């Protein structure tokens, strides 16, 4: 056994996410066609960091944005409970 210690588990995969790239490309395509007028987002970074922000109409309409984010929270809660895979 070497002297190098490894963490017991990895919480976040640090590899490039093709699924994330494709999702962002799709969002950009909809935005370029004028279909998306604002975004409220959270993005996971390596080293357990994150970014949260708003842009466009989502920035100008914080109440509506909070409602969208609560809908996302509900969707994620359902996934945790195994109801929305």
N, C-alpha and C positions, 0 to 999 in steps of 0.2 A: 504494500500500500504506500502511495506517495504522500507527501506532506500537503498536497493541495486539497482543500476542503471544498466540497460542492454543496450548494444549498439543498435542503431536503426535498424541495419541490419548486416548480416554476409557476408563478401565477399568471404571467402574461407572456405570450409567444412574441419574440422580438423579430421574427422574420418579416419580409415584405409580404403584405397582404394583397394578393391579386383581387380578392373579393372587394376590398376597400377601394382599390384603384378603379375597378369597374363601377362601383356604386357612385363614386365621385364623378366619373366620366358621364354617367347617365344623368346625374343631377346637373352637370354643366351643360349637357345637350338640351335639357328642358329649359334651363335658364337662358341659353342663347336663343331659343325659340320664343322667349318672352312668357313662358308658362310659369316660371318660378319668379316671384316678386320679392321674396325675402327668405332668410334662413335663420334659424336658431339652432345652434349645434354644440355638441360636446365631442371632442376628439381625444382618443387615448394616445399618449406618447410613450416612447420607450422610457425605461427607468421609472415607471409608475407615475409619470406626469400626465397632465391633461390640459386641454384648452377648451374654454367655453366662451361663446360670443354670439352676437347677432349681427345681421347685416340687412340692408334694404328695409322693406316694409316691416319685417320682424323687429327691427331696431326701433322703428317709429311707432309700433303698436305693441308695447310690452305686455299688455293684458292678454291680447290674442296669442302672443308668443308663449306666455306662461301656460295658457290652455293647451297649446300644441305639445309643450313639454310634459304636461301632466298626462296627456294621451300617450306619449312615449313611455312615461313612467308606468302607466297601467299596462301597456304592452309588455314591458320588461318584467313587471311583477307576474304577469300571466306566464311568461316563459319560465321564470323561477319556479312557479308552482306546477310546471309541466303541462299547462293548458294552451299554450300558444306557440308550439314548436313550429 
